[in-house]
């Protein structure tokens, strides 16, 4: 009986050592956090679910890095995605597990709750470089940017435009309201080219449109509206983001992880939120 207890004790100790080693390797902390979002008239269950998850992620990064990323919010908006991307310079979630995902009633409010176990890698603060994105827009094709709303109708054709302050490579990602990332540019048909500050970056441009590339916005199946984010990143070096992802589903966490591995003086980003309605 004593021998059995000893074996059990050895096994338990080994497991604890393994967990501790994982948690301390490469400045990784394992943190459990909850996020909440209130379902209101202007917040769909899908948006509340995405907001609750992103709030939990933000809280985990805050605890690990000791830096407040953003105040809590009950309304979904693209700023949450922007905050998560910006937090890649402080800490990044390299792995996460959803422990609970449920809806509860809090007085007269209905609240979406998500609990995660996040493996957060804290990063050393680095000096910012001089690279800047001076402007970034998402426009309906053919419209005047100054008069363009960020609310589109389903099947509207859009263009992304950007201006930078020095030579750099531009990357365009679309992030859905549930944090799924689609790399739009560069892609297998159009490779990255060095963009000069003297020119405006346009995607798709007229040449690309003439070859059949057009971007049209749509709402997710079963939803009448969606709030999404266009992330425009500029890098001093030529980088092929998300090239080794075998899964069809790439998340904001995957993109944050890759951004965190680049010296922060060598990249910058801007986010543009927009809404699509049926």
C-alpha positions in Angstrom: 0.0 0.0 0.0 2.9 2.4 0.9 4.5 1.6 -2.4 1.3 2.4 -4.3 1.1 5.8 -2.5 4.7 6.5 -3.3 4.2 5.9 -7.0 1.1 8.1 -7.0 3.1 10.8 -5.3 5.9 10.5 -7.8 3.4 10.8 -10.7 1.7 13.9 -9.2 5.1 15.6 -8.6 6.1 14.9 -12.2 2.9 16.4 -13.5 3.4 19.5 -11.3 7.0 19.9 -12.5 5.9 19.5 -16.1 3.3 22.2 -15.7 5.7 24.5 -13.9 8.3 24.0 -16.7 5.7 24.8 -19.4 4.6 27.9 -17.5 8.1 29.3 -17.0 9.5 28.5 -20.4 10.0 31.5 -22.6 8.2 33.8 -20.1 4.9 32.0 -20.5 2.3 32.3 -17.8 -0.8 30.1 -17.7 -3.8 32.2 -16.7 -7.5 31.5 -16.4 -9.7 34.5 -17.1 -13.4 35.2 -17.7 -14.9 37.7 -20.1 -18.5 39.0 -20.3 -20.6 40.8 -22.8 -24.2 42.1 -22.4 -26.7 41.2 -25.1 -28.6 44.3 -26.1 -30.8 45.5 -28.9 -27.8 46.3 -31.1 -25.7 43.3 -30.0 -26.3 39.9 -31.6 -25.4 36.6 -29.8 -22.6 36.1 -32.2 -21.2 39.5 -31.5 -21.6 39.1 -27.7 -19.8 35.7 -27.9 -16.9 37.3 -29.8 -16.8 40.2 -27.3 -16.8 38.0 -24.3 -13.9 35.9 -25.7 -11.9 39.0 -26.6 -12.5 40.5 -23.2 -11.2 37.3 -21.6 -8.1 37.4 -23.8 -7.5 41.0 -23.0 -7.7 40.4 -19.3 -5.2 37.5 -19.5 -2.7 39.7 -21.4 -3.3 42.5 -18.8 -2.5 40.2 -15.9 0.6 38.7 -17.5 2.1 42.0 -18.8 0.9 44.3 -16.0 -0.3 46.8 -18.6 -3.9 47.9 -19.0 -4.8 47.4 -22.6 -8.4 48.8 -22.7 -11.3 49.5 -20.5 -14.2 47.0 -20.4 -17.0 47.4 -22.9 -20.5 46.0 -23.4 -20.8 46.9 -27.1 -18.9 45.1 -29.8 -16.7 47.3 -31.9 -13.6 46.9 -34.0 -11.5 48.7 -31.3 -11.3 45.5 -29.3 -9.5 43.8 -32.2 -7.2 46.9 -32.5 -6.4 46.6 -28.8 -5.6 42.9 -29.1 -3.2 43.5 -32.0 -1.5 46.4 -30.2 -1.1 44.2 -27.1 1.2 42.0 -29.2 4.0 44.4 -28.2 3.4 43.6 -24.5 2.2 40.0 -24.4 0.7 37.4 -26.7 -1.5 34.4 -26.2 0.3 31.5 -27.8 -2.3 28.9 -26.8 -5.7 29.0 -25.4 -8.5 26.6 -24.2 -12.1 27.6 -23.7 -13.2 26.2 -20.3 -16.8 27.6 -20.3 -19.0 29.3 -22.8 -22.5 30.1 -21.6 -25.3 32.7 -21.3 -26.6 33.8 -17.9 -29.1 36.4 -16.6 -27.9 39.2 -14.4 -30.9 41.1 -13.2 -32.7 42.4 -16.3 -29.7 41.9 -18.5 -28.6 38.8 -20.4 -24.9 38.3 -20.3 -22.7 36.1 -22.5 -19.8 34.6 -20.4 -16.6 32.9 -21.6 -13.8 31.5 -19.5 -10.4 30.6 -21.0 -7.1 29.1 -19.9 -4.6 31.2 -21.8 -0.8 30.6 -22.2 0.5 34.1 -22.3 4.0 35.0 -23.4 5.2 38.3 -22.0 7.5 40.4 -24.1 10.2 42.9 -23.4 9.2 46.5 -24.4 11.1 47.6 -27.4 11.6 51.0 -28.9 9.1 52.0 -31.6 10.5 52.7 -35.1 9.8 55.6 -37.4 7.5 53.6 -39.7 3.9 54.9 -39.8 0.7 54.3 -41.7 -0.5 57.8 -42.3 -4.0 56.8 -43.4 -6.0 53.6 -44.0 -9.5 53.4 -45.5 -12.0 50.8 -46.5 -14.3 52.3 -49.2 -17.1 51.2 -51.5 -15.6 50.9 -55.0 -16.0 54.0 -57.0 -17.1 56.2 -54.1 -15.4 59.4 -52.7 -13.5 58.4 -49.6 -14.4 61.6 -47.9 -18.1 60.8 -48.2 -17.9 57.1 -47.6 -19.7 55.4 -44.6 -18.2 52.4 -43.0 -21.6 50.7 -43.3 -21.9 48.5 -46.4 -24.7 46.5 -47.9 -24.2 42.8 -48.7 -22.4 42.2 -52.0 -21.0 45.8 -52.1 -17.5 45.8 -53.7 -14.9 47.4 -51.5 -11.3 48.7 -51.9 -8.6 49.1 -49.2 -6.4 52.2 -49.5 -3.3 53.2 -47.4 -0.5 55.7 -47.3 2.8 55.2 -45.5 5.7 57.5 -44.5 8.6 55.4 -45.8 9.3 52.4 -48.0 7.6 49.3 -46.7 5.7 46.1 -47.6 1.9 46.3 -46.9 -0.2 43.4 -45.7 -4.0 43.3 -45.5 -6.0 41.0 -43.2 -9.7 40.8 -42.7 -10.8 39.8 -39.2 -14.4 38.6 -38.6 -16.4 39.5 -35.5 -15.5 36.1 -34.0 -11.7 36.6 -34.5 -11.2 34.6 -37.7 -8.5 36.0 -39.9 -8.4 36.0 -43.7 -5.2 37.1 -45.4 -6.2 39.2 -48.4 -2.8 40.6 -49.6 -0.3 39.4 -50.5 -1.7 36.1 -51.8 -0.8 33.3 -54.2 -1.7 35.4 -57.2 -0.4 38.8 -56.2 3.0 38.9 -54.4 4.2 41.6 -52.0 5.8 44.6 -53.5 7.7 47.4 -51.9 5.4 50.4 -51.5 6.8 53.9 -51.7 5.5 56.8 -49.6 5.1 58.7 -52.9 2.3 56.4 -54.0 -1.1 55.3 -52.5 -1.5 51.6 -51.9 -4.8 50.4 -53.4 -6.1 46.8 -53.2 -7.5 45.6 -55.4 -6.2 48.2 -57.9 -7.5 48.5 -61.5 -5.1 46.0 -62.9 -6.0 43.5 -60.3 -9.7 44.1 -60.8 -9.2 43.7 -64.6 -7.7 40.2 -63.9 -10.9 39.3 -62.0 -10.0 40.1 -58.4 -12.9 41.9 -56.6 -13.6 42.1 -52.9 -17.3 41.8 -52.0 -18.6 41.9 -48.4 -21.2 39.5 -47.0 -22.8 38.8 -43.7 -22.2 35.4 -42.0 -24.9 32.7 -42.6 -27.9 33.3 -40.4 -27.0 36.9 -39.5 -28.5 40.1 -40.9 -25.4 42.2 -39.8 -21.8 41.8 -38.9 -19.0 44.1 -37.6 -15.6 43.3 -39.0 -12.1 44.7 -39.0 -9.6 45.4 -41.7 -6.1 45.2 -40.4 -3.4 46.9 -42.6 0.1 46.2 -41.5 3.4 47.6 -42.9 6.8 45.9 -42.4 10.2 47.1 -43.3 11.2 43.6 -44.3 9.5 41.2 -46.6 7.5 38.7 -44.4 5.1 35.9 -45.4 2.6 35.9 -42.6 0.5 32.8 -41.8 2.3 30.8 -44.5 2.7 27.6 -42.4 -0.9 27.4 -41.1 -2.3 24.0 -42.1 -5.7 24.6 -40.5 -8.4 26.3 -42.6 -9.2 28.3 -39.5 -6.7 31.0 -38.6 -7.5 33.2 -35.6 -6.4 36.6 -34.3 -4.3 34.8 -31.8 -2.3 33.2 -34.6 -1.7 36.5 -36.2 -0.8 38.2 -32.9 1.8 35.5 -32.2 3.5 36.1 -35.6 3.5 39.9 -35.1 5.0 39.5 -31.6 8.0 37.7 -33.1 9.0 40.8 -35.2 11.0 43.6 -33.7 8.4 46.3 -33.0 10.6 48.9 -34.6 10.2 47.1 -37.9 6.4 47.1 -38.2 3.3 49.1 -37.6 -0.5 48.7 -38.2 -3.8 50.4 -38.4 -7.3 48.9 -38.1 -10.5 50.0 -39.8 -13.8 48.8 -38.5 -16.8 48.4 -40.8 -20.3 47.0 -40.7 -22.1 44.9 -43.3 -25.9 44.7 -43.4 -28.3 42.7 -45.6 
